[in-house]
Amino acid sequence: MAYAHSSQRSLVIPRPHFFDHRTVISSLGSFPRSFVIGNPNFRPATPCVEFLVPVNPPFVPSVGFTVNPALLIHMDEERSRSLLQFMADEGLLPSPDDELKRLDAIAELKQIVLAWIKKVAWQRRLPKSQILSTSSTILTYGSYGLGVHGPESDIDALCVGPSFATMTEDFFIVLRNMLQNRHEVSEIHCVKDAKVPLMRFKFNGISIDLPYAQLKVPSVPDNVDILNPLFLRNIDETSWKSLSGVRANICILQLVPNLQNFQSMLRCLKLWARRRGVYGNLLGFFGGIHLAILSAYVCQRHPNASLNTLISKFFETFALWRWPTPVVLQDGMMPLVGDVSETHFLMPIRLPCSPFEFCHSNITRSTFHRIVAEFLRGHAITKDLLRPNFAWSSLFEHFCYTKRYMRFVRIFLSASNLDALGDWVGWVKSRIRCLLVKLEEVHGFCDPNPIEYVDIDATEPNIVFYWGLKPGRNIFIDLDFVEQDFVKNINNGCQGPRGRIALSIVQAKKVSNVEFDLESGKDFKAYWRIFRYNEQRKSIYSQHLPQYFIGYVATYGDVSAVGG
């Protein structure tokens, strides 16, 4: 019998309906008959409990017996409880008031888009009966849709409208102006040329990202089945991309065997990825959808495992995974793995909805090795159930950049004011993978710390990145060449005001005053702002009712960026 790792196996315990852990204690020196060492992929027909047990349990010379399975069950459950407590202590769980506030925001948004679509139908001079019957809706996805959001998390919400409501005029002008006039809405911005165009705003203080999808139907019901292929016929590519996040979320929730365990597991792994500096799709690490599918994969393979065992199995599975073999969720129809030649990604992860596509990934050679190293570290920490003095805090320790690297690439971004800085940082981040790839070409390895810092000695508003350089490599790096190449890249297509960018090499001792804490630093989301009413703008009238005013746009056109 072969196992993925020589230091542990799975203990599969058939559990009757009224199972009492105290009843499994047997005579010293032997396992009870109800316990069998089994293949991790074997699933007994009866309900079972799964946890980790060392291959060679500790031997106590004075007595001469192996560890009783009841003790292992108790330790496994205790670790799961302590992890849940750790999550609560870290403030990962929203309060009931936070939940109600989000539910109210979504409910009010649905009423707004319902009024919006009837207004658009009237502008189109549709029959009165169709105006009364037409509708649109809001669908949530992302961390909120999966139920793993935190107190400060934003909401990813998709506006789904019928065929006659366009994105350019009706969504980005009519709906934007309706939102602008609501007292609950503030800081509204548009992201038009992103891979998934969207509006970004705050609703009663809650940050909301709102893309748009246009279905080829006269009306979109509130309970629309977005997995139904009839609704997806002949839709445009932008709408298809906007819908992919919602469809992936729905499939994941349908495929995981234990939703509560999946949600707890994903919350933990997102915290782990942030603390260890491997979270952030723009910089070449995992995004939320990647971690969600990886978590769901482990949950499928171990449907009866405890939270503690799921975390351990996660690190074991992907520390030993043979990349670039794709990770594919099992839905009864797809094979467990796909053809490696299907994708150029270093860590291919397939979306769990048809037609099957791979998650977009920015992972590079450097970030690939960083992620694998963190998988191996997590596996070393969690693999031994009997490890003395185990504490979950060790898994979630902050990655210490100044101890790991002696030199850093310092990326300094500045602008004349905070609004302009937000625009500039957002635009640069949308192209920053090109800089990472170029640094890999000239140096071989670069670790892009995702956190943004501020140089308090600079006169202009600024954001600073510190990217670690692998020790022992070529000391000389022609940063002037790298900077010139990257500036050409970010100037290509940049329609807004340009800020300043400067690259330099600094020693670790010179950045000792920088607090490398992965939860500090302000995170600018990528956007280009819609100009306020006191700035230059022009009036826009409906194409269908030439005398009907629908809103304003900037005189030189809206500018946009790729969102994170």
C-alpha positions in Angstrom: 0.0 0.0 0.0 1.5 3.3 -1.1 1.1 6.7 0.6 1.8 10.2 -0.4 4.0 10.8 2.6 5.9 8.2 4.7 5.3 9.9 8.0 1.5 9.6 8.2 -1.6 7.6 7.2 -5.3 8.1 7.5 -7.2 6.3 10.2 -10.8 5.6 9.1 -13.3 5.1 11.9 -16.8 3.8 11.1 -19.1 5.8 13.3 -22.6 4.5 14.4 -25.3 7.1 14.9 -24.9 7.1 18.7 -21.1 6.9 18.8 -19.4 7.7 22.1 -15.7 8.4 22.0 -15.3 6.9 25.4 -16.4 3.5 24.2 -13.4 3.1 21.8 -10.9 2.8 24.7 -9.7 -0.8 24.6 -7.2 -3.0 26.4 -3.7 -1.8 26.2 -1.5 -2.8 23.3 -4.0 -3.2 20.5 -6.5 -1.2 18.4 -10.2 -1.9 18.8 -11.6 -4.0 16.0 -13.6 -1.0 14.6 -10.4 0.7 13.7 -8.6 0.0 10.4 -5.6 1.5 8.7 -7.0 2.2 5.3 -6.3 3.7 1.9 -6.9 7.5 2.1 -9.0 7.3 -1.0 -11.2 4.5 0.2 -14.7 5.6 1.3 -16.6 3.1 3.5 -20.3 2.8 2.9 -21.0 3.8 6.5 -20.5 7.3 8.0 -16.9 7.7 9.3 -14.6 10.0 11.0 -11.2 10.7 9.4 -8.1 12.1 11.1 -4.3 11.7 10.9 -2.3 9.2 12.7 1.5 8.6 12.6 2.8 5.5 10.8 4.9 4.6 13.9 3.0 5.8 17.0 5.2 6.7 19.9 6.3 3.8 22.1 6.2 4.1 25.9 8.9 1.8 27.3 7.5 1.5 30.8 4.2 0.2 29.6 4.8 -1.0 26.1 1.7 0.1 24.2 0.8 2.3 21.3 -1.3 5.5 21.5 -4.9 4.7 22.0 -7.1 5.8 19.1 -9.5 7.5 21.5 -6.6 9.9 22.5 -6.0 10.7 18.8 -9.7 11.4 18.3 -9.6 13.7 21.3 -6.5 15.5 20.1 -7.9 15.9 16.6 -11.1 17.4 17.9 -9.2 19.7 20.3 -7.1 21.0 17.5 -10.2 21.8 15.4 -11.7 23.6 18.4 -8.6 25.6 19.0 -8.4 26.6 15.3 -12.0 27.9 15.5 -11.1 29.9 18.6 -8.0 31.2 16.9 -10.2 32.4 14.0 -12.5 34.2 16.4 -9.6 35.8 18.3 -8.1 37.1 15.0 -11.4 38.8 14.1 -12.1 36.8 11.0 -15.8 36.3 11.7 -18.3 39.2 11.0 -20.7 40.1 13.8 -24.5 39.6 13.4 -24.8 43.3 13.0 -22.3 43.3 10.1 -24.2 40.5 8.5 -27.5 42.4 8.7 -25.9 45.5 7.3 -24.7 43.6 4.3 -28.0 41.9 3.7 -29.8 45.3 3.8 -27.3 46.7 1.3 -27.9 43.9 -1.1 -31.7 44.2 -0.7 -31.6 47.9 -1.4 -29.3 47.4 -4.4 -31.8 45.0 -5.9 -34.6 47.6 -5.5 -32.4 50.2 -7.2 -31.5 48.0 -10.2 -35.2 47.0 -10.5 -36.2 50.7 -10.7 -33.2 51.3 -13.1 -34.3 48.6 -15.6 -37.9 49.9 -15.7 -36.5 53.4 -16.4 -34.3 52.0 -19.2 -37.3 50.1 -20.7 -39.3 53.4 -20.7 -36.4 55.2 -22.5 -36.5 52.4 -25.1 -40.2 53.1 -25.6 -41.1 49.5 -24.9 -44.8 48.6 -24.4 -46.2 49.4 -21.1 -46.9 45.8 -20.3 -43.2 44.9 -20.9 -42.1 47.8 -18.7 -44.2 46.5 -15.9 -43.0 42.9 -16.3 -39.3 43.5 -17.0 -36.7 43.0 -14.2 -33.0 42.7 -13.4 -31.3 41.4 -10.3 -28.1 41.3 -8.2 -26.1 38.2 -7.7 -23.3 38.0 -5.1 -20.1 36.0 -5.5 -16.5 36.1 -4.2 -15.8 35.8 -0.5 -19.3 37.1 0.4 -21.0 34.7 -2.0 -19.0 31.8 -0.5 -19.8 32.9 3.0 -16.1 33.5 4.0 -16.1 37.3 4.3 -14.8 39.1 7.3 -15.9 42.3 9.0 -13.9 44.5 6.6 -14.5 42.6 3.5 -16.1 44.2 0.4 -19.0 42.6 -1.5 -18.6 41.3 -5.0 -22.1 41.8 -6.6 -23.1 41.2 -10.2 -25.8 43.3 -11.9 -27.6 41.1 -14.4 -29.8 42.8 -16.9 -31.9 42.0 -20.0 -30.9 42.3 -23.7 -32.1 45.9 -24.1 -29.9 47.4 -21.3 -26.4 48.2 -22.6 -23.3 48.5 -20.5 -21.9 51.7 -22.1 -25.0 53.9 -21.8 -27.4 52.3 -19.4 -25.1 50.7 -16.8 -22.2 53.2 -16.8 -24.3 56.3 -17.2 -27.9 55.8 -16.2 -27.3 53.4 -13.3 -24.2 55.3 -12.1 -26.2 58.5 -11.9 -29.0 56.8 -10.0 -26.5 55.5 -7.5 -24.7 58.9 -7.4 -28.0 60.5 -6.3 -28.5 58.1 -3.4 -27.4 59.3 0.0 -26.2 55.8 0.9 -23.7 55.8 -1.9 -20.3 57.4 -1.8 -16.9 57.3 -3.5 -18.3 55.9 -6.7 -15.8 55.1 -9.5 -15.8 53.3 -12.8 -13.5 50.7 -14.1 -14.3 50.4 -17.8 -11.4 48.8 -19.6 -10.8 46.0 -17.1 -11.1 42.4 -18.0 -14.3 42.6 -16.0 -15.6 46.2 -16.2 -17.3 47.4 -13.1 -18.4 50.2 -10.8 -16.8 50.5 -7.4 -18.5 52.4 -4.6 -19.5 52.3 -0.9 -23.0 51.7 0.2 -23.6 52.7 3.8 -19.9 52.3 4.3 -19.6 48.9 2.7 -17.3 48.6 -0.3 -19.0 47.1 -3.3 -17.7 46.0 -6.7 -20.5 45.9 -9.2 -19.8 44.5 -12.8 -22.6 44.0 -15.3 -23.7 41.1 -17.5 -26.3 41.4 -20.3 -28.4 38.3 -21.0 -30.3 37.8 -24.3 -33.6 37.7 -22.6 -36.4 40.3 -22.2 -36.4 40.1 -18.4 -34.1 38.6 -15.7 -35.9 37.1 -12.7 -34.6 37.5 -9.2 -34.1 33.7 -9.0 -32.3 33.4 -12.4 -30.5 30.1 -12.8 -27.2 31.3 -14.2 -26.0 27.7 -14.8 -28.8 27.1 -17.2 -27.2 27.1 -20.7 -30.4 28.8 -22.1 -29.5 32.0 -20.4 -25.9 31.9 -21.7 -26.7 31.7 -25.4 -25.2 34.4 -27.6 -24.0 36.6 -24.8 -20.9 38.8 -25.4 -17.5 38.0 -24.1 -17.5 40.7 -21.4 -20.8 39.4 -19.9 -19.4 35.9 -20.1 -16.4 36.9 -18.0 -18.6 38.8 -15.6 -20.8 35.7 -15.1 -17.8 33.3 -14.5 -17.3 34.3 -10.9 -20.9 33.8 -10.0 -21.1 30.5 -11.8 -17.9 29.2 -10.2 -19.2 30.1 -6.7 -22.4 28.3 -7.3 -20.7 25.2 -8.5 -18.2 25.2 -5.6 -21.0 25.4 -3.0 -22.8 22.6 -4.8 -19.8 20.3 -4.9 -18.3 20.6 -1.4 -19.6 17.8 0.9 -19.6 19.8 4.2 -20.2 23.5 3.7 -19.3 24.6 7.2 -16.0 22.8 7.2 -15.2 24.3 3.7 -16.0 27.8 4.9 -13.9 27.5 8.0 -11.0 26.0 6.1 -11.1 28.7 3.4 -11.1 31.5 6.0 -8.0 30.0 7.6 -6.2 29.5 4.3 -6.8 33.1 3.2 -5.4 34.4 6.5 -2.4 32.0 6.0 -1.8 33.2 2.5 -1.9 36.9 3.6 0.4 36.3 6.5 2.9 34.4 4.5 2.9 36.9 1.6 1.4 34.6 -1.1 -1.9 36.2 -1.6 -2.6 38.7 -4.4 -3.3 37.7 -8.0 -1.9 40.9 -9.5 1.5 40.2 -8.0 1.7 36.6 -9.2 0.2 34.8 -6.1 -3.2 33.2 -5.3 -6.4 35.0 -5.5 -9.6 34.1 -3.6 -10.9 31.8 -6.4 -7.7 29.8 -6.5 -7.8 29.1 -2.8 -11.5 28.3 -2.9 -11.0 25.6 -5.6 -8.0 24.1 -3.8 -9.9 24.0 -0.6 -13.0 22.4 -2.3 -10.7 19.8 -3.9 -9.4 18.7 -0.5 -12.9 18.7 1.0 -14.1 16.4 -1.8 -11.2 14.0 -1.3 -11.8 13.9 2.5 -15.6 14.4 3.0 -15.7 13.2 6.6 -12.5 14.8 7.8 -12.4 17.3 10.7 -11.3 20.9 10.2 -7.8 20.1 11.6 -7.4 17.1 9.3 -8.6 19.2 6.3 -5.9 21.8 6.9 -3.3 19.1 7.3 -4.4 17.3 4.1 -4.4 20.6 2.2 -0.7 21.2 2.8 0.1 17.5 2.3 -1.8 17.4 -1.0 -0.3 20.5 -2.6 3.2 20.3 -1.1 3.5 17.0 -3.0 1.4 17.9 -6.0 3.0 17.3 -9.4 2.6 20.7 -11.0 1.6 21.5 -13.7 -1.0 18.7 -13.4 -4.3 20.7 -13.2 -6.4 20.7 -10.1 -9.9 19.7 -11.1 -13.0 19.4 -8.9 -14.9 16.2 -9.3 -18.5 16.5 -10.3 -19.2 13.0 -11.6 -18.6 13.9 -15.2 -15.1 15.4 -15.5 -11.9 13.4 -15.1 -9.9 14.0 -12.0 -7.1 15.6 -13.9 -6.8 17.2 -17.3 -4.3 17.3 -20.1 -1.2 19.2 -19.0 -0.8 20.5 -22.5 -4.1 22.4 -22.2 -2.6 25.3 -20.3 0.6 27.3 -20.1 0.0 28.1 -16.4 2.5 26.9 -13.8 -0.2 26.1 -11.4 -3.3 25.4 -13.5 -6.6 25.3 -11.5 -9.8 24.6 -13.5 -13.0 26.5 -12.9 -15.8 24.1 -11.9 -18.4 25.1 -14.4 -18.8 24.3 -18.1 -17.5 25.0 -20.6 -14.5 24.4 -18.5 -11.8 27.0 -18.4 -8.8 27.6 -16.2 -8.6 30.4 -13.5 -6.7 33.3 -14.8 -3.2 33.2 -13.1 -0.3 35.6 -13.0 2.1 33.1 -11.3 5.7 33.4 -12.4 8.8 31.2 -11.7 9.6 33.2 -8.6 6.1 33.2 -7.1 5.7 29.5 -8.0 8.7 28.6 -5.9 7.5 30.8 -3.0 4.1 29.2 -3.0 5.5 25.7 -3.1 7.9 26.6 -0.2 5.0 27.7 1.9 3.1 24.5 1.1 6.1 22.5 2.3 6.4 24.6 5.4 2.7 24.2 6.2 3.0 20.5 5.7 5.9 20.2 8.1 4.0 22.1 10.8 0.6 20.3 10.5 1.5 16.7 9.5 2.1 15.3 13.0 -1.0 15.1 15.2 1.2 14.2 18.2 3.6 17.1 17.8 4.3 18.5 21.3 3.6 22.2 22.1 1.7 22.6 18.8 0.2 26.1 18.3 -1.8 27.3 15.3 -0.1 30.7 15.6 3.1 29.1 14.2 1.3 28.3 10.9 0.1 31.9 10.6 3.3 33.6 11.5 4.1 36.7 9.4 6.7 36.1 6.7 9.8 38.0 7.8 11.3 39.5 4.6 14.2 41.3 6.3 15.5 38.0 7.7 15.1 36.1 4.5 16.6 38.7 2.1 19.6 41.0 2.3 18.7 43.2 -0.7 15.4 44.6 -2.0 14.1 46.3 -5.1 12.5 49.4 -3.9 9.6 50.6 -6.2 8.6 54.1 -5.4 5.3 55.5 -6.8 4.1 59.0 -6.1 1.6 61.6 -7.4 0.6 65.1 -6.6 -2.4 64.2 -4.5 -4.1 61.1 -2.9 -6.7 60.8 -5.7 -4.1 60.9 -8.4 -2.0 58.4 -6.4 -4.8 56.0 -6.2 -5.2 56.2 -9.9 -1.5 55.8 -10.6 -1.0 52.9 -8.2 -4.0 51.1 -9.6 -2.7 51.5 -13.2 0.9 50.4 -12.3 -0.4 47.4 -10.4 -2.4 46.3 -13.4 0.9 46.0 -15.3 3.2 45.1 -12.5 3.6 41.4 -13.5 5.7 42.7 -16.5 8.1 44.2 -14.0 8.4 41.0 -12.1 9.1 39.0 -15.2 11.8 41.4 -16.3 13.5 41.3 -12.9 13.4 37.5 -13.2 15.1 37.7 -16.5 18.0 39.9 -15.2 18.3 38.4 -11.7 16.7 35.0 -11.6 14.5 35.3 -8.5 12.4 38.1 -7.1 9.8 37.9 -4.2 7.1 40.5 -4.7 6.0 41.5 -1.2 2.3 42.4 -1.8 2.1 45.0 1.0 2.2 48.7 0.2 4.2 51.0 2.4 4.5 54.8 2.7 7.8 56.8 2.8 7.0 59.4 5.4 10.0 61.4 4.5 8.8 62.0 0.9 7.0 65.3 0.2 4.4 63.9 -2.2 1.8 61.2 -1.4 3.4 57.9 -2.2 3.3 54.1 -2.1 6.5 52.0 -1.8 7.0 48.3 -2.6 9.9 46.2 -1.3 10.6 43.1 -3.3 13.1 40.6 -2.0 16.1 39.5 -4.1 17.5 36.0 -3.7 20.9 36.1 -1.9 23.9 34.8 -3.7 22.9 35.9 -7.2 24.5 38.6 -9.3 24.9 41.7 -7.2 24.8 44.1 -10.2 21.4 44.7 -11.8 20.9 47.2 -14.5 17.8 48.8 -12.9 17.9 51.7 -15.4 17.2 49.3 -18.2 14.5 47.5 -16.2 12.9 50.8 -15.3 12.9 52.1 -18.8 11.4 48.9 -20.2 8.6 49.0 -17.5 7.9 52.7 -18.0 7.3 52.0 -21.7 4.9 49.3 -20.8 2.8 51.3 -18.4 2.8 54.4 -20.7 1.2 52.2 -23.4 -2.5 52.8 -23.0 -2.3 55.0 -20.0 -5.0 57.7 -20.5 -5.0 59.4 -17.1 -2.4 61.7 -15.5 0.9 59.9 -14.9 2.7 59.9 -11.6 6.3 59.2 -10.8 8.0 55.8 -10.6 11.6 55.1 -9.4 13.4 51.8 -8.9 16.4 51.3 -6.7 18.3 48.6 -4.8 18.4 48.9 -1.1 20.1 46.8 1.6 18.0 45.1 4.3 19.7 47.2 7.0 18.5 50.4 5.3 14.9 49.3 5.5 15.0 48.2 9.1 12.7 51.0 10.0 10.0 49.6 7.6 7.5 47.5 9.4 7.2 44.4 7.3 3.8 43.4 8.8 1.6 41.7 6.3 -1.5 43.3 7.7 -0.3 46.9 7.7 -0.1 49.2 4.8 -3.0 50.6 2.8 -4.3 48.7 -0.2 -5.3 50.8 -3.1 -7.7 49.1 -5.5 -7.2 49.7 -9.1 -9.5 52.2 -10.7 -9.7 55.4 -12.7 -12.1 57.8 -11.2 -15.2 59.4 -12.8 -14.8 63.1 -12.7 -16.8 64.9 -10.1 -19.5 67.4 -11.0 -17.2 70.4 -10.4 -14.8 69.2 -13.1 -15.2 69.4 -16.9 -18.0 67.3 -18.2 -20.5 67.0 -21.0 -24.2 66.1 -21.1 -25.3 62.8 -22.5 -28.8 62.3 -24.0 -30.6 59.1 -24.7 -30.1 57.5 -28.1 -33.7 56.5 -28.1 -35.2 59.7 -26.7 -32.9 62.5 -28.1 -34.3 65.1 -25.8 -34.0 63.0 -22.6 -31.0 63.8 -20.5 -29.4 60.7 -18.9 -26.1 62.0 -17.3 -22.6 63.4 -17.6 -19.3 62.1 -18.7 -15.8 63.7 -18.7 -15.1 65.9 -21.7 -12.1 63.9 -22.8 -13.7 60.5 -22.1 -13.6 58.2 -19.1 -10.3 56.6 -18.4 -10.0 53.2 -16.8 -7.7 50.5 -15.5 -7.5 46.8 -14.8 -8.9 46.0 -11.4 -7.3 43.7 -8.9 
